[in-house]
Amino acid sequence: LALEGLKAPAIRFWSAWSGQTLAGMGALRRIDAESGEIKSMRVADAFLGQGVGRAILDHILAEARGLGLAALWLETGSVDGFIPARTLYQSAGFTACGPFDTYGPDPFSVFMTLRL
């Protein structure tokens, strides 16, 4: 999401820092009363493989549970550069699914879901 999208009322946004350096960020978008979507999760290149992505994901999952959400969804890339992201999501219990909410089929997207 662009900055304006991250300011939407349905979005909660978090950042992870190492001292004065931004290490990563992630957002949760509430779809409806029971569902949410992980949005814009990113880790700065200098922090890849150091657990920043796991920490952000764990925080988003805890926040979603705290909001009483029953399910989370996400869209990520299908190309090889997104293998680490897909592996992270799978390790947290996310499974492949079809497009959700306003998404449609896209060969460059992988859709995943998790029951909380």
N, C-alpha and C positions, 0 to 999 in steps of 0.2 A: 504494500500500500504506500501511496505517496503520503506526505506529511498531513495534508488535509484529511485524507481517509483515516489516519490514525487518531484524529481529533473527534471523530464521530462519537456520539453518545453511547453506542453499543460496543465500543472498543475499550479494552483495558490494555495498557501498554507498560512494559517493564524493560529496564536496561540493566546490564551487568557490567561492572567496572573493575578494573585492576588499577588501583591508585587513581591517576587522572586519565587513564586510557579506557575508552569504550571497548569492552571485550565482546559484547553481544547484546541482542535484544529480541524480544518476542511480544506478540500481542494475542489477545483472545477477543473474538467477536461473538457476541451473543446472537444466535440465530433466532431463537424463540425461548419460551420459558424453560425448556428441557434440553436444548441443544446449543452447542457452541462450535466455533471454528478457530483453530490455531492459524494465526495470520502472521506473515512477515517475519518468521523466525530466522535470525541470521547470527553468525559468529564471525568476528573479524579474523582475517587470515592468520594473523600472528598468534591467535588463541585456539586454532583448530587442533583437535585431538587432546585438549587439556581439561575436558569435562565441563566446559562452559555451556555447550549445547544441552547436555544432560541436566545441568543445574537450572537452566531456563525452562526446559520442558517440564521438569519436576515441579517447578514453581507454578507454571501454568496449570498443570494437572491438579495441584493442591487448590489453587484459586477456583478452578472450575467445580471441583467437589464442594468447596465452601459456598459457592453460589447455588448449589443444589442441582447442577446440570447432570443429566443422565447419560449424555453421549457427547463425544467430541468428533469433529471431522477435520480433515485437512486436505490441501492440494499441494503437491510438490512436483518437482521435475522428473521426467522419465529418462533423461539422458544419463550417461555414466557419472557425470560430475555430481549427481544427486544421490549416488549410492550411499555415501555416509549418512545423509539425512534420512533416507528410507530405512537404513539399518538401525539408526537411533530410534525412529518411531516404532519399528517392529519390535525392538527390544523392550519398549514400554507397553507392548500389547496391541498396538494398532494393527489392523488387518486391511487388506485391499478391499475396495468397494467401488461402486460406480459413481458417476458424478452426483453431486448433491446441491441443494439450494438452487442457486442461479447458474451453476456450472453446467456445461454441456460436454459431450465427448471431445477429447483433445489428445492427439497422439503424443504431445509433449508434456502431458500431465498424468500423474498418478494420484488417485484419490484413496484416502484411508480413513478408517473410523475406529473408535474405541468406546465401548460401553463402560461407564464409570460406576 
